[in-house]
Amino acid sequence: MPGSGRRLRGANERSRLVSRVPIYYGWVILIAAGIGIIMTSPGQTYSVSIFIEHFIEDLGLSRGLVSTLYTVGTLLASFALPAIGRQIDRRGPRAMVGYITLGLAMACVYMGFVQNAVMLGAGFVLIRMLGQGSLGMVSTNVVNRWWVRRRGSVLAMVTVLTGLLGSGSFPSLIQALIGRFGWRVTYPLLGGLVAAVMLPVGLAFYRRDPESFGLLPDGAKLRTAAGEDPAQRDPVEENWTRSEALHTRAFWIIGLAGATNSMLGTGLQFHMVSIFADAGLSAAAAAAAFMTIATAGAVVRLIAGLLVDRAPIRYLLAVALVGQAVSLWMAPRLTSMASARFYGIVMGITGALSMTVSAVVWAKYFGRQHLGAITGVSSMIGVAGSALGPMPMGIARDLLGSYTWALTVLAAWPLLLSVGVLFTRRPRRQTPEPLAA
């Protein structure tokens, strides 16, 4: 299999920016990609959840129907991600981030004009495919391409920032904008923000990978000092094709675990306002809870980012699954703001661990050469999983008048899956492939 070393020796791309930056360009990539992840917010559940009550009231739809539309829209959106992942490999992240950003901005404008269930469902397809799916995927991929040995710790840095400025701040920002301008104006405003920020950032700073510019990941030197063994300094990874990755047990177990966390976490966030209302807490309190989630997540991401480079990933993922079960049990049993804050802390810890694992596991397990194609499939599984969370919770609430029974039953699944994750190890080849000759 041709590898990264061939690409390094044949590097033919030139960039004044890359060559003139006085530090390793991967740090620039890290900041730019962090902004990209923040700009996925209009398509993320924590933002959509603030609009749910307005969709129900203004469009005359039931909670169960809106939940079903979100489920179907997210599921349909997931089917496009493998093709988008292959295009990231083929065209590079810089070109793709421009197309994706324009699409997401236009989708946000469209959301301000929805008039019925069909239009709302189509809008959900667009914002989930372009926001949660595509922009998040290309931004995470570009970081993974520039970092190998320090991948976990650098991604932890960026996710702390993105958690506080994304899930921590956007719900309250949206709540304030809706109060001032109404929800139909707020979504186009979010689209304008995405275009104004992400188009210049993505086109100016995203680059394919370090080898394309004669560099090595992590800022490693091309030549080692005299007497040093290059194998001890140059990063080493195994590059699997998409087909090879899909034939491993680890891909499907880790993918199922990530999809489970995505499904259940999305369901809880989607119905956050309603869950809080059942507990006698306001919509503003629900929006503020996202800051608690983000703050707790920021602390845990720093720790998890260091651990993921040093400890088996399966341990972190198993803890995330147990945390998900705890948050499901707590949600229908909130009694006060104090219990709501503790609930937010548990959700923050769970989400941080799950996001840290999903950000690094595919590059760590299967290499960077076919990363777009592999993460296209893993993202499809994760997004499809997130699609399945809101609908059963919303239908259960409509039929039973409470979330208690549904969430208690659902809590058993991540507990069982955590046991399987503990026995899933990283797949290995006999001889790893060096990045450079």
Residue pairs with C-beta under 8 A, 6 or more apart in sequence:
1 239
1 241
1 433
3 239
3 369
3 433
3 434
3 435
4 211
4 237
4 239
4 368
4 369
4 433
4 434
4 435
4 436
5 433
5 434
5 435
5 436
5 437
7 209
7 211
7 212
8 211
8 214
8 216
8 435
8 436
8 437
9 436
9 437
11 211
11 212
11 213
11 214
12 212
13 207
13 208
13 212
13 213
14 213
15 207
15 213
17 25
17 28
17 204
17 205
18 25
18 207
18 213
18 215
19 213
21 28
23 219
24 215
24 218
24 219
25 146
25 207
25 210
25 213
25 215
26 143
26 146
26 147
26 154
26 210
26 217
26 218
26 219
28 205
29 142
29 143
29 146
29 205
29 206
29 207
30 143
30 146
30 147
30 154
30 157
30 158
31 158
31 205
32 142
32 201
32 202
32 204
32 205
32 206
33 139
33 140
33 142
33 143
33 158
33 206
34 139
34 158
34 159
34 161
34 162
35 197
35 198
35 201
36 97
36 135
36 136
36 138
36 139
36 198
36 201
36 202
36 206
37 135
37 136
37 139
37 140
37 158
37 159
37 162
37 166
38 161
38 162
38 165
38 166
39 101
39 104
39 135
39 193
39 194
39 197
39 198
40 104
40 131
40 132
40 135
40 136
40 139
40 166
41 47
41 131
41 166
41 167
41 170
41 190
42 104
42 108
42 127
42 131
42 170
42 187
42 190
42 191
42 194
43 104
43 107
43 127
43 128
43 129
43 130
43 131
43 132
43 133
43 135
44 131
44 132
44 166
44 167
44 170
45 132
45 265
45 266
45 269
45 270
45 386
45 390
46 166
46 167
46 170
46 171
46 269
46 272
46 290
47 170
47 171
47 174
47 190
48 70
48 124
48 127
48 270
49 171
49 269
49 270
49 271
49 272
49 273
49 286
50 171
50 174
50 175
50 178
50 273
50 283
50 287
51 174
51 178
51 183
51 186
51 187
52 63
52 66
52 270
52 271
52 273
52 274
53 273
53 274
53 283
54 178
54 183
55 61
55 66
55 120
56 62
56 63
56 66
58 183
59 114
59 115
59 116
59 117
59 120
61 69
61 117
61 120
62 398
63 274
63 394
63 397
63 398
64 391
64 394
64 395
64 397
64 398
64 399
65 117
66 120
66 394
67 270
67 271
67 390
67 391
67 393
67 394
67 395
68 391
68 394
68 395
69 117
69 120
69 121
69 124
70 124
70 270
70 387
70 390
70 391
71 387
71 388
71 389
71 390
71 391
72 121
72 124
72 387
73 121
73 122
73 123
73 124
73 125
73 128
73 387
74 124
74 125
74 128
74 132
74 266
74 383
74 384
74 386
74 387
75 383
75 384
75 387
75 388
76 125
76 129
77 124
77 125
77 126
77 128
77 129
77 132
77 133
77 383
77 387
78 128
78 129
78 133
78 379
78 380
78 381
78 382
78 383
78 384
78 387
79 380
80 129
80 133
80 134
81 129
81 133
81 134
81 137
81 376
81 377
81 379
81 380
81 383
82 373
82 376
82 377
82 380
83 376
84 96
84 100
84 133
84 134
84 137
84 138
84 376
85 137
85 372
85 373
85 374
85 375
85 376
85 377
85 379
86 372
86 373
86 376
87 96
87 372
88 96
88 137
88 138
88 141
88 372
88 376
89 370
89 371
89 372
89 373
90 372
92 206
92 207
92 208
93 138
93 139
93 141
93 142
93 145
93 206
93 207
93 208
94 202
94 203
94 206
94 207
94 208
96 134
96 138
97 135
97 138
97 139
97 198
97 202
97 203
97 206
98 199
98 202
98 203
100 130
100 134
100 135
100 138
101 135
101 194
101 195
101 198
101 199
101 202
102 195
102 199
103 126
103 130
103 134
104 126
104 127
104 130
104 131
104 134
104 135
104 191
104 194
105 191
105 192
105 194
105 195
106 191
107 123
107 126
107 127
107 130
107 131
107 191
108 127
108 187
108 188
108 190
108 191
108 192
108 194
109 187
109 188
109 191
110 122
110 123
110 126
111 123
111 127
111 187
111 188
111 191
112 183
112 184
112 185
112 186
112 187
112 188
113 119
113 184
114 120
114 123
128 383
128 387
132 383
132 386
133 379
133 383
135 198
136 379
137 375
137 376
137 379
138 206
140 155
140 359
140 375
141 371
141 372
141 375
142 206
142 207
143 151
143 154
143 155
143 158
143 359
144 151
144 155
144 359
144 360
144 362
144 363
144 368
144 371
145 208
145 209
145 210
145 217
145 363
145 368
145 371
146 207
146 209
146 210
146 217
147 154
147 155
147 217
147 218
148 217
148 218
148 235
148 237
148 363
148 368
148 435
149 217
149 218
149 235
149 309
150 218
150 309
151 308
151 309
151 360
151 363
151 364
152 304
152 305
152 306
152 307
152 308
152 309
152 356
152 360
153 305
153 306
153 309
154 305
155 305
155 356
155 359
155 360
156 301
156 302
156 303
156 304
156 305
156 306
156 308
156 356
157 302
157 305
159 297
159 298
159 301
159 305
159 352
159 355
159 356
159 359
160 298
160 301
160 302
163 294
163 297
163 298
163 301
163 352
164 294
164 295
164 298
166 294
167 290
167 293
167 294
167 297
167 351
168 290
168 291
168 293
168 294
168 295
168 298
169 291
169 294
170 290
171 286
171 287
171 290
171 291
172 287
172 288
172 290
172 291
174 186
174 190
174 287
175 283
175 284
175 287
177 185
177 186
177 189
178 186
181 189
207 213
209 217
209 368
210 216
210 217
211 435
211 436
214 222
215 222
216 222
216 234
216 235
216 435
216 436
217 235
217 435
218 235
220 233
220 234
220 235
221 233
222 436
224 230
224 233
224 234
231 434
234 434
234 435
234 436
235 435
236 432
236 433
236 434
236 435
237 363
237 367
237 368
237 432
237 433
237 435
238 366
238 367
238 428
238 429
238 432
238 433
239 366
239 367
239 368
239 369
239 370
239 433
240 248
240 365
240 366
240 367
240 370
240 374
240 427
241 370
241 373
242 370
242 373
242 374
242 376
242 377
244 366
245 251
245 362
245 365
245 366
245 370
245 374
245 377
246 377
248 427
249 424
249 427
250 365
250 424
250 425
250 426
250 427
251 365
251 366
251 378
251 427
253 420
253 421
253 424
254 313
254 317
254 357
254 361
254 365
254 421
254 424
255 377
255 378
255 381
255 382
256 381
256 417
257 317
257 320
257 321
257 417
257 418
257 420
257 421
258 317
258 354
258 357
258 358
258 378
258 381
258 382
258 385
259 381
259 382
259 384
259 385
259 386
260 321
260 324
260 385
260 413
260 414
260 417
261 320
261 321
261 324
261 350
261 351
261 354
261 385
261 414
262 354
262 382
262 383
262 385
262 386
262 389
263 385
263 386
263 387
263 388
263 389
264 324
264 327
264 328
264 389
264 410
264 413
264 414
265 324
265 327
265 347
265 350
265 351
265 354
265 386
265 389
266 385
266 386
266 387
266 389
266 390
267 389
267 390
267 392
267 393
268 275
268 327
268 328
268 331
268 347
268 389
268 393
269 290
270 389
270 390
270 393
270 394
271 390
271 393
271 394
271 397
271 403
272 286
272 289
272 290
273 283
273 286
273 287
274 397
274 403
275 286
275 331
275 332
275 334
275 403
276 282
276 283
276 285
276 286
276 289
276 334
276 340
277 283
277 286
278 332
278 402
278 403
279 334
279 335
279 340
281 334
281 337
281 340
285 337
285 340
289 340
289 341
289 343
289 344
290 344
292 340
292 341
292 344
292 345
292 348
293 344
293 345
293 347
293 348
293 351
294 348
295 348
296 344
296 345
296 346
296 347
296 348
296 349
296 352
297 348
297 349
297 351
297 352
297 355
298 348
298 352
300 348
300 349
300 352
300 353
301 352
301 355
301 356
304 316
304 352
304 353
304 356
304 357
305 356
307 316
308 316
308 356
308 357
308 360
308 364
312 425
312 426
313 357
313 360
313 361
313 364
313 426
314 421
314 422
314 423
314 424
314 425
315 422
316 353
316 356
316 357
317 353
317 354
317 357
317 418
317 421
318 418
318 419
318 421
318 422
319 353
319 418
320 350
320 353
320 354
320 357
321 414
321 415
321 417
321 418
321 421
322 414
322 415
322 418
323 346
323 349
323 350
323 353
324 350
324 354
324 411
324 414
325 411
325 412
325 413
325 414
325 415
325 418
326 346
326 350
326 411
327 343
327 346
327 347
327 350
328 407
328 408
328 410
328 411
328 414
329 407
329 408
329 411
330 339
330 342
330 343
330 346
331 343
331 403
331 407
332 402
332 403
332 404
332 407
332 408
333 339
333 404
334 340
334 343
358 378
358 382
362 371
362 374
362 375
362 378
363 371
364 426
365 426
365 427
366 374
366 427
367 433
392 406
392 410
393 403
393 406
393 407
396 402
396 403
396 405
396 406
397 403
397 406
400 406
